[in-house]
Amino acid sequence: MGLTTSCSWEPACSCLEDTDTQEKEVRAMVGSDVELSCACPEGSRFDLNDVYVYWQTSESKTVVTYHIPQNSSLENVDSRYRNRALMSPAGMLRGDFSLRLFNVTPQDEQKFHCLVLSQSLGFQEVLSIEVTLHVAANFSVPVVSAPHSPSQDELTFTCTSINGYPRPNVYWINKTDNSLLDQALQNDTVFLNMRGLYDVVSVLRIARTPSVNIGCCIENVLLQQNLTVGSQTGNDIGERDKITENPVSTGEKNAATWSILAVLCLLVVVAVAIGWVCRDRCLQHSYAGAWAVSPETELTVSRHGFEQTTDVLPFILKSSLGASCEPTAFPLPPAAPGPCAHLFIWMLAECTPCSPVWSSIS
């Protein structure tokens, strides 16, 4: 079927060489916008005061939108298409009478007829195109419930998927060899929800076997899409389900870790306390009597600007520990540690009962 290459402003010429209506097909996703094409060849020019353009559904003749010269009212447009169906005035000047349909719904899946008439040609058909709109929506990923046993000889699987379009095909597959199971074993319930989309529930009943690897497939023919999810029975799956039933949360794991650390810290504190008590008992119960100070030769040690003498240390020990230690002549090590560690070494050295400790340190 040929088309003329151009048209002048007045009078309009036909874009058709015969009276046949052109047919086209378009596919759109639910919720998207789509353009239904209806146009003369590039280079065509039209006078909007000469052409009448009508868009309507082919079967029910529902008015979608239209253009009438010097009449901007669209009161005859069906409420389902009001503010959803538009043509471009600038496009019509170039011979493009395409319809822009917004927010596609499942109810828009039908045939639309575009008709353009020329008043100057005695309302002759300038262009006639029929566009079939196919609407699609993705089904959700199928959810296959764990098998249960209504009887000892039977297993039942349930597969659910929602919000798809058009009506789906449902198959159950033996994933061991990818063969299709007999459809007589399944019972499918397919229905339209409040959004005009399809929900499907399929129930499969098969004979009980020790291990079954089954898949549920939801086929959307229009989108050429297959969604398949498997469900397997057996000892390994049973163990996995058992673990899932009583999961250990991250919070519980952290609490257990902190409990272990707390116990360890408590053990360390107890060990230090026991060591301290044992040292006190060693000092207090092994020796008695007055503190006999034997002046030692003064030895001055300088470390980081801190001056200490050996004569001061016995006095400090006596004041802090009481008359409980017997002084012994013990020279200060050449490389003396810091002040606090220096005092601790003197405590070990001057208290006779603890001298073995010093021996082990030196």
C-alpha positions as a Markdown table, in Angstrom:
| # | Residue | x | y | z |
|---|---|---|---|---|
| 1 | Met | 0.0 | 0.0 | 0.0 |
| 2 | Gly | 1.6 | 3.3 | -1.1 |
| 3 | Leu | 1.5 | 6.8 | 0.4 |
| 4 | Thr | 1.8 | 10.1 | -1.4 |
| 5 | Thr | 5.0 | 11.9 | -0.8 |
| 6 | Ser | 3.6 | 15.3 | 0.1 |
| 7 | Cys | 0.5 | 17.4 | 0.5 |
| 8 | Ser | -0.1 | 21.2 | 0.1 |
| 9 | Trp | -1.8 | 23.5 | 2.5 |
| 10 | Glu | -5.1 | 23.8 | 0.5 |
| 11 | Pro | -6.8 | 21.7 | -0.4 |
| 12 | Ala | -5.5 | 18.8 | 1.6 |
| 13 | Cys | -4.6 | 15.7 | -0.4 |
| 14 | Ser | -5.0 | 12.1 | 0.7 |
| 15 | Cys | -2.1 | 10.2 | 2.3 |
| 16 | Leu | -3.7 | 7.0 | 0.9 |
| 17 | Glu | -3.8 | 5.7 | -2.6 |
| 18 | Asp | -6.7 | 3.4 | -1.8 |
| 19 | Thr | -9.4 | 3.2 | 0.9 |
| 20 | Asp | -7.8 | 0.4 | 2.9 |
| 21 | Thr | -7.1 | 1.1 | 6.6 |
| 22 | Gln | -3.5 | 0.6 | 7.8 |
| 23 | Glu | -2.9 | -1.6 | 10.8 |
| 24 | Lys | -0.2 | -1.3 | 13.4 |
| 25 | Glu | 0.6 | -2.9 | 16.8 |
| 26 | Val | 2.2 | -1.3 | 19.8 |
| 27 | Arg | 3.1 | -2.7 | 23.2 |
| 28 | Ala | 3.2 | -0.7 | 26.5 |
| 29 | Met | 3.8 | -1.4 | 30.1 |
| 30 | Val | 1.2 | -0.7 | 32.7 |
| 31 | Gly | 1.7 | 2.8 | 34.2 |
| 32 | Ser | 3.9 | 4.0 | 31.2 |
| 33 | Asp | 3.1 | 6.5 | 28.4 |
| 34 | Val | 2.7 | 5.3 | 24.8 |
| 35 | Glu | 2.3 | 6.9 | 21.4 |
| 36 | Leu | -0.1 | 5.5 | 18.9 |
| 37 | Ser | 1.2 | 6.5 | 15.5 |
| 38 | Cys | -1.0 | 8.0 | 12.9 |
| 39 | Ala | 1.0 | 10.2 | 10.4 |
| 40 | Cys | 1.4 | 11.1 | 6.7 |
| 41 | Pro | 4.8 | 10.9 | 5.1 |
| 42 | Glu | 7.4 | 13.4 | 6.2 |
| 43 | Gly | 7.0 | 16.7 | 4.3 |
| 44 | Ser | 3.2 | 16.8 | 4.4 |
| 45 | Arg | 1.5 | 20.0 | 5.4 |
| 46 | Phe | -2.1 | 20.5 | 6.6 |
| 47 | Asp | -4.4 | 23.4 | 7.5 |
| 48 | Leu | -6.0 | 22.8 | 10.9 |
| 49 | Asn | -9.1 | 24.7 | 9.7 |
| 50 | Asp | -9.6 | 22.1 | 7.0 |
| 51 | Val | -9.0 | 18.7 | 8.7 |
| 52 | Tyr | -11.2 | 16.8 | 11.1 |
| 53 | Val | -9.4 | 14.2 | 13.3 |
| 54 | Tyr | -11.0 | 11.5 | 15.3 |
| 55 | Trp | -9.5 | 8.9 | 17.7 |
| 56 | Gln | -11.9 | 6.2 | 18.9 |
| 57 | Thr | -11.9 | 2.6 | 20.0 |
| 58 | Ser | -12.6 | 0.2 | 17.1 |
| 59 | Glu | -15.1 | -2.1 | 18.7 |
| 60 | Ser | -17.1 | 0.1 | 21.2 |
| 61 | Lys | -16.6 | 3.3 | 19.3 |
| 62 | Thr | -15.7 | 5.1 | 22.5 |
| 63 | Val | -14.4 | 8.6 | 21.8 |
| 64 | Val | -10.8 | 9.0 | 22.9 |
| 65 | Thr | -10.1 | 12.5 | 21.6 |
| 66 | Tyr | -10.7 | 14.6 | 18.5 |
| 67 | His | -9.9 | 17.8 | 16.6 |
| 68 | Ile | -12.7 | 19.9 | 15.0 |
| 69 | Pro | -11.8 | 23.2 | 13.3 |
| 70 | Gln | -12.6 | 26.2 | 15.5 |
| 71 | Asn | -13.9 | 24.1 | 18.3 |
| 72 | Ser | -11.7 | 23.4 | 21.3 |
| 73 | Ser | -14.3 | 21.7 | 23.4 |
| 74 | Leu | -13.6 | 18.1 | 24.3 |
| 75 | Glu | -16.8 | 17.4 | 26.2 |
| 76 | Asn | -17.6 | 14.3 | 24.1 |
| 77 | Val | -14.4 | 12.6 | 25.2 |
| 78 | Asp | -15.0 | 9.5 | 27.3 |
| 79 | Ser | -14.2 | 10.1 | 31.0 |
| 80 | Arg | -11.6 | 7.2 | 31.0 |
| 81 | Tyr | -9.5 | 9.1 | 28.5 |
| 82 | Arg | -10.1 | 12.7 | 29.5 |
| 83 | Asn | -6.7 | 14.4 | 30.3 |
| 84 | Arg | -5.0 | 11.2 | 29.3 |
| 85 | Ala | -5.2 | 11.3 | 25.5 |
| 86 | Leu | -3.6 | 14.3 | 23.6 |
| 87 | Met | -2.6 | 15.2 | 20.0 |
| 88 | Ser | 0.0 | 17.8 | 19.2 |
| 89 | Pro | -1.3 | 20.9 | 17.2 |
| 90 | Ala | 2.2 | 21.5 | 15.9 |
| 91 | Gly | 2.4 | 17.9 | 14.8 |
| 92 | Met | -0.9 | 18.0 | 13.0 |
| 93 | Leu | 0.3 | 20.9 | 10.8 |
| 94 | Arg | 3.0 | 18.5 | 9.6 |
| 95 | Gly | 0.6 | 15.6 | 9.0 |
| 96 | Asp | 1.3 | 13.9 | 12.3 |
| 97 | Phe | -2.0 | 13.0 | 14.0 |
| 98 | Ser | -0.5 | 10.5 | 16.5 |
| 99 | Leu | -2.1 | 10.0 | 19.9 |
| 100 | Arg | -0.2 | 10.3 | 23.1 |
| 101 | Leu | -1.8 | 8.1 | 25.8 |
| 102 | Phe | -0.6 | 8.7 | 29.4 |
| 103 | Asn | -0.6 | 6.2 | 32.4 |
| 104 | Val | -1.5 | 3.1 | 30.5 |
| 105 | Thr | -3.9 | 0.8 | 32.3 |
| 106 | Pro | -4.9 | -2.9 | 31.5 |
| 107 | Gln | -8.3 | -1.6 | 30.3 |
| 108 | Asp | -6.4 | 0.3 | 27.4 |
| 109 | Glu | -5.6 | -3.0 | 25.7 |
| 110 | Gln | -7.8 | -2.8 | 22.6 |
| 111 | Lys | -7.8 | -1.4 | 19.0 |
| 112 | Phe | -7.8 | 2.3 | 18.4 |
| 113 | His | -8.9 | 3.9 | 15.1 |
| 114 | Cys | -7.4 | 7.1 | 13.8 |
| 115 | Leu | -9.5 | 8.8 | 11.1 |
| 116 | Val | -8.6 | 12.1 | 9.3 |
| 117 | Leu | -11.1 | 13.8 | 7.0 |
| 118 | Ser | -10.6 | 16.9 | 4.7 |
| 119 | Gln | -13.5 | 19.4 | 4.5 |
| 120 | Ser | -12.1 | 20.9 | 1.3 |
| 121 | Leu | -12.2 | 17.4 | -0.3 |
| 122 | Gly | -15.8 | 16.9 | 0.6 |
| 123 | Phe | -14.9 | 15.1 | 3.9 |
| 124 | Gln | -12.9 | 12.6 | 2.1 |
| 125 | Glu | -10.7 | 10.2 | 4.2 |
| 126 | Val | -7.2 | 11.6 | 4.2 |
| 127 | Leu | -5.8 | 9.0 | 6.5 |
| 128 | Ser | -7.2 | 5.9 | 8.3 |
| 129 | Ile | -5.0 | 3.8 | 10.7 |
| 130 | Glu | -5.9 | 1.2 | 13.2 |
| 131 | Val | -3.5 | 0.6 | 16.1 |
| 132 | Thr | -3.7 | -2.4 | 18.4 |
| 133 | Leu | -2.4 | -1.6 | 21.9 |
| 134 | His | -1.0 | -4.6 | 23.8 |
| 135 | Val | -0.6 | -4.0 | 27.6 |
| 136 | Ala | 1.8 | -5.9 | 29.8 |
| 137 | Ala | 3.0 | -6.0 | 33.4 |
| 138 | Asn | 5.7 | -8.0 | 35.1 |
| 139 | Phe | 4.6 | -10.7 | 37.5 |
| 140 | Ser | 6.2 | -10.8 | 40.9 |
| 141 | Val | 8.8 | -13.5 | 41.5 |
| 142 | Pro | 6.9 | -16.7 | 42.3 |
| 143 | Val | 6.8 | -17.8 | 45.9 |
| 144 | Val | 6.7 | -21.5 | 46.5 |
| 145 | Ser | 5.6 | -22.7 | 49.9 |
| 146 | Ala | 7.4 | -25.5 | 51.7 |
| 147 | Pro | 5.7 | -28.8 | 50.9 |
| 148 | His | 3.3 | -30.2 | 53.4 |
| 149 | Ser | 1.7 | -33.6 | 53.7 |
| 150 | Pro | -2.1 | -33.8 | 53.9 |
| 151 | Ser | -1.6 | -37.5 | 53.9 |
| 152 | Gln | 1.3 | -39.9 | 54.2 |
| 153 | Asp | 1.2 | -40.7 | 50.5 |
| 154 | Glu | 1.0 | -37.2 | 49.1 |
| 155 | Leu | 3.0 | -33.9 | 49.0 |
| 156 | Thr | 1.4 | -30.5 | 48.3 |
| 157 | Phe | 3.2 | -27.5 | 46.9 |
| 158 | Thr | 1.8 | -24.0 | 46.5 |
| 159 | Cys | 3.0 | -21.3 | 44.0 |
| 160 | Thr | 1.9 | -17.7 | 44.2 |
| 161 | Ser | 2.6 | -14.7 | 41.9 |
| 162 | Ile | 0.8 | -11.4 | 41.7 |
| 163 | Asn | 0.3 | -8.1 | 39.7 |
| 164 | Gly | 1.0 | -9.3 | 36.2 |
| 165 | Tyr | -0.6 | -8.9 | 32.8 |
| 166 | Pro | -1.8 | -10.5 | 30.6 |
| 167 | Arg | -3.2 | -13.8 | 32.0 |
| 168 | Pro | -0.2 | -16.1 | 32.7 |
| 169 | Asn | 0.6 | -19.7 | 32.0 |
| 170 | Val | 1.6 | -21.8 | 35.0 |
| 171 | Tyr | 3.9 | -24.8 | 34.7 |
| 172 | Trp | 5.4 | -27.2 | 37.3 |
| 173 | Ile | 8.8 | -28.6 | 36.4 |
| 174 | Asn | 10.7 | -31.6 | 37.5 |
| 175 | Lys | 14.1 | -29.9 | 37.9 |
| 176 | Thr | 16.0 | -33.2 | 37.9 |
| 177 | Asp | 15.5 | -33.6 | 34.2 |
| 178 | Asn | 13.7 | -30.3 | 33.4 |
| 179 | Ser | 10.6 | -32.1 | 32.2 |
| 180 | Leu | 7.1 | -30.7 | 32.6 |
| 181 | Leu | 4.8 | -32.3 | 35.1 |
| 182 | Asp | 1.3 | -33.4 | 34.1 |
| 183 | Gln | -1.0 | -30.4 | 34.3 |
| 184 | Ala | -3.7 | -32.7 | 35.7 |
| 185 | Leu | -1.6 | -32.7 | 39.0 |
| 186 | Gln | -2.1 | -28.9 | 39.4 |
| 187 | Asn | -5.0 | -26.7 | 40.3 |
| 188 | Asp | -4.6 | -23.1 | 39.1 |
| 189 | Thr | -6.6 | -20.1 | 40.4 |
| 190 | Val | -6.2 | -16.9 | 38.3 |
| 191 | Phe | -8.2 | -13.8 | 39.0 |
| 192 | Leu | -8.1 | -10.0 | 38.4 |
| 193 | Asn | -7.3 | -7.9 | 41.5 |
| 194 | Met | -8.4 | -4.3 | 42.3 |
| 195 | Arg | -5.8 | -2.9 | 39.9 |
| 196 | Gly | -7.0 | -4.9 | 37.0 |
| 197 | Leu | -3.9 | -7.1 | 37.1 |
| 198 | Tyr | -3.7 | -10.9 | 37.4 |
| 199 | Asp | -2.9 | -12.8 | 40.6 |
| 200 | Val | -2.3 | -16.5 | 40.3 |
| 201 | Val | -2.2 | -19.4 | 42.9 |
| 202 | Ser | -1.3 | -22.8 | 41.7 |
| 203 | Val | -1.4 | -25.9 | 43.9 |
| 204 | Leu | 0.5 | -29.1 | 42.9 |
| 205 | Arg | -0.2 | -32.5 | 44.4 |
| 206 | Ile | 2.2 | -35.3 | 43.8 |
| 207 | Ala | 3.0 | -38.7 | 45.3 |
| 208 | Arg | 5.5 | -38.7 | 48.2 |
| 209 | Thr | 9.1 | -39.6 | 47.3 |
| 210 | Pro | 12.2 | -39.4 | 49.5 |
| 211 | Ser | 13.6 | -36.5 | 47.5 |
| 212 | Val | 11.8 | -34.1 | 45.2 |
| 213 | Asn | 13.2 | -31.2 | 43.2 |
| 214 | Ile | 10.3 | -29.2 | 41.9 |
| 215 | Gly | 10.1 | -25.8 | 40.1 |
| 216 | Cys | 7.2 | -23.4 | 39.5 |
| 217 | Cys | 7.2 | -21.4 | 36.3 |
| 218 | Ile | 5.1 | -18.3 | 35.6 |
| 219 | Glu | 5.1 | -17.5 | 31.8 |
| 220 | Asn | 4.2 | -14.0 | 30.5 |
| 221 | Val | 3.7 | -14.7 | 26.8 |
| 222 | Leu | 3.6 | -11.0 | 25.7 |
| 223 | Leu | 6.9 | -10.2 | 27.4 |
| 224 | Gln | 8.4 | -13.6 | 26.5 |
| 225 | Gln | 9.3 | -13.9 | 30.1 |
| 226 | Asn | 9.5 | -17.0 | 32.3 |
| 227 | Leu | 10.0 | -16.7 | 36.1 |
| 228 | Thr | 11.0 | -20.0 | 37.7 |
| 229 | Val | 11.5 | -20.8 | 41.4 |
| 230 | Gly | 12.4 | -24.2 | 42.8 |
| 231 | Ser | 11.4 | -26.1 | 45.9 |
| 232 | Gln | 13.4 | -29.1 | 47.1 |
| 233 | Thr | 12.6 | -31.7 | 49.7 |
| 234 | Gly | 15.1 | -34.0 | 51.4 |
| 235 | Asn | 17.3 | -34.5 | 54.5 |
| 236 | Asp | 19.6 | -31.6 | 53.6 |
| 237 | Ile | 16.7 | -29.2 | 53.1 |
| 238 | Gly | 15.1 | -30.4 | 56.4 |
| 239 | Glu | 18.3 | -29.5 | 58.2 |
| 240 | Arg | 18.4 | -26.1 | 56.6 |
| 241 | Asp | 14.8 | -25.4 | 57.6 |
| 242 | Lys | 15.6 | -26.5 | 61.1 |
| 243 | Ile | 18.4 | -23.9 | 61.3 |
| 244 | Thr | 16.1 | -21.2 | 59.9 |
| 245 | Glu | 13.4 | -21.8 | 62.5 |
| 246 | Asn | 15.7 | -20.8 | 65.4 |
| 247 | Pro | 18.1 | -18.3 | 64.0 |
| 248 | Val | 20.7 | -16.7 | 66.3 |
| 249 | Ser | 20.5 | -13.0 | 65.8 |
| 250 | Thr | 23.5 | -10.7 | 65.6 |
| 251 | Gly | 22.5 | -9.1 | 68.9 |
| 252 | Glu | 22.5 | -12.4 | 70.7 |
| 253 | Lys | 25.9 | -13.2 | 69.3 |
| 254 | Asn | 27.3 | -9.8 | 70.5 |
| 255 | Ala | 25.7 | -10.3 | 73.9 |
| 256 | Ala | 27.4 | -13.7 | 74.2 |
| 257 | Thr | 30.8 | -12.2 | 73.2 |
| 258 | Trp | 30.5 | -9.4 | 75.8 |
| 259 | Ser | 29.5 | -11.9 | 78.5 |
| 260 | Ile | 32.7 | -13.9 | 77.8 |
| 261 | Leu | 34.8 | -10.8 | 77.9 |
| 262 | Ala | 33.2 | -9.8 | 81.2 |
| 263 | Val | 33.9 | -13.2 | 82.7 |
| 264 | Leu | 37.6 | -13.0 | 81.6 |
| 265 | Cys | 37.9 | -9.5 | 83.1 |
| 266 | Leu | 36.4 | -10.7 | 86.4 |
| 267 | Leu | 38.9 | -13.6 | 86.5 |
| 268 | Val | 41.8 | -11.2 | 86.0 |
| 269 | Val | 40.5 | -8.9 | 88.8 |
| 270 | Val | 40.1 | -11.8 | 91.1 |
| 271 | Ala | 43.6 | -13.1 | 90.4 |
| 272 | Val | 45.1 | -9.7 | 91.1 |
| 273 | Ala | 43.2 | -9.4 | 94.3 |
| 274 | Ile | 44.2 | -12.9 | 95.5 |
| 275 | Gly | 47.9 | -12.0 | 94.7 |
| 276 | Trp | 47.6 | -8.8 | 96.7 |
| 277 | Val | 46.1 | -10.5 | 99.7 |
| 278 | Cys | 48.7 | -13.2 | 99.6 |
| 279 | Arg | 51.4 | -10.7 | 99.5 |
| 280 | Asp | 50.0 | -8.8 | 102.5 |
| 281 | Arg | 49.7 | -12.0 | 104.5 |
| 282 | Cys | 53.3 | -12.9 | 103.6 |
| 283 | Leu | 54.5 | -9.5 | 104.9 |
| 284 | Gln | 52.4 | -9.3 | 108.0 |
| 285 | His | 52.5 | -12.8 | 109.5 |
| 286 | Ser | 56.1 | -13.9 | 108.7 |
| 287 | Tyr | 58.0 | -11.2 | 110.7 |
| 288 | Ala | 57.4 | -9.1 | 113.8 |
| 289 | Gly | 59.3 | -6.6 | 115.8 |
| 290 | Ala | 60.5 | -3.0 | 115.5 |
| 291 | Trp | 61.8 | -1.6 | 112.3 |
| 292 | Ala | 65.5 | -1.5 | 112.5 |
| 293 | Val | 66.9 | 1.0 | 110.2 |
| 294 | Ser | 70.4 | 0.4 | 109.0 |
| 295 | Pro | 71.5 | 3.5 | 107.2 |
| 296 | Glu | 72.8 | 2.7 | 103.8 |
| 297 | Thr | 75.3 | 4.6 | 101.9 |
| 298 | Glu | 73.4 | 7.3 | 100.1 |
| 299 | Leu | 73.1 | 6.6 | 96.4 |
| 300 | Thr | 71.5 | 9.2 | 94.2 |
| 301 | Val | 69.9 | 8.1 | 90.9 |
| 302 | Ser | 68.8 | 10.6 | 88.3 |
| 303 | Arg | 66.2 | 9.5 | 85.7 |
| 304 | His | 64.3 | 12.0 | 83.7 |
| 305 | Gly | 65.1 | 14.8 | 86.1 |
| 306 | Phe | 63.8 | 12.9 | 89.2 |
| 307 | Glu | 66.2 | 12.7 | 92.1 |
| 308 | Gln | 65.9 | 9.8 | 94.6 |
| 309 | Thr | 68.0 | 8.6 | 97.5 |
| 310 | Thr | 68.0 | 5.2 | 99.0 |
| 311 | Asp | 67.7 | 6.6 | 102.6 |
| 312 | Val | 64.2 | 7.9 | 101.9 |
| 313 | Leu | 62.8 | 4.5 | 100.6 |
| 314 | Pro | 63.0 | 2.6 | 103.9 |
| 315 | Phe | 61.1 | 5.4 | 105.6 |
| 316 | Ile | 58.4 | 5.2 | 103.0 |
| 317 | Leu | 58.1 | 1.4 | 103.3 |
| 318 | Lys | 57.9 | 1.6 | 107.1 |
| 319 | Ser | 55.2 | 4.2 | 107.0 |
| 320 | Ser | 53.1 | 2.3 | 104.4 |
| 321 | Leu | 53.6 | -1.3 | 105.5 |
| 322 | Gly | 54.3 | -0.9 | 109.2 |
| 323 | Ala | 57.0 | -2.7 | 111.1 |
| 324 | Ser | 56.6 | -5.8 | 109.1 |
| 325 | Cys | 59.7 | -6.1 | 107.0 |
| 326 | Glu | 63.2 | -6.7 | 107.9 |
| 327 | Pro | 65.6 | -4.4 | 105.9 |
| 328 | Thr | 68.4 | -6.0 | 104.1 |
| 329 | Ala | 71.4 | -4.5 | 102.5 |
| 330 | Phe | 70.6 | -4.4 | 98.9 |
| 331 | Pro | 72.3 | -2.2 | 96.3 |
| 332 | Leu | 70.3 | -0.2 | 93.8 |
| 333 | Pro | 70.6 | -1.6 | 90.3 |
| 334 | Pro | 72.7 | 0.5 | 88.0 |
| 335 | Ala | 70.0 | 1.1 | 85.4 |
| 336 | Ala | 67.2 | 2.1 | 87.8 |
| 337 | Pro | 63.6 | 2.2 | 86.4 |
| 338 | Gly | 61.2 | 5.2 | 86.8 |
| 339 | Pro | 60.1 | 6.4 | 90.3 |
| 340 | Cys | 57.1 | 4.1 | 90.7 |
| 341 | Ala | 58.9 | 1.0 | 89.5 |
| 342 | His | 61.9 | 2.0 | 91.6 |
| 343 | Leu | 59.8 | 2.0 | 94.7 |
| 344 | Phe | 58.3 | -1.4 | 93.8 |
| 345 | Ile | 61.7 | -2.9 | 93.4 |
| 346 | Trp | 62.7 | -1.6 | 96.8 |
| 347 | Met | 59.6 | -3.2 | 98.3 |
| 348 | Leu | 60.6 | -6.5 | 96.9 |
| 349 | Ala | 64.2 | -6.1 | 98.0 |
| 350 | Glu | 63.7 | -4.8 | 101.5 |
| 351 | Cys | 61.0 | -7.3 | 102.6 |
| 352 | Thr | 62.9 | -10.5 | 103.3 |
| 353 | Pro | 59.9 | -12.9 | 102.8 |
| 354 | Cys | 59.5 | -11.7 | 99.3 |
| 355 | Ser | 63.2 | -11.7 | 98.3 |
| 356 | Pro | 62.7 | -14.8 | 96.1 |
| 357 | Val | 60.5 | -12.7 | 94.0 |
| 358 | Trp | 63.4 | -10.2 | 93.4 |
| 359 | Ser | 65.7 | -13.1 | 92.7 |
| 360 | Ser | 63.4 | -14.2 | 89.9 |
| 361 | Ile | 63.1 | -10.7 | 88.6 |
| 362 | Ser | 66.9 | -10.0 | 88.6 |
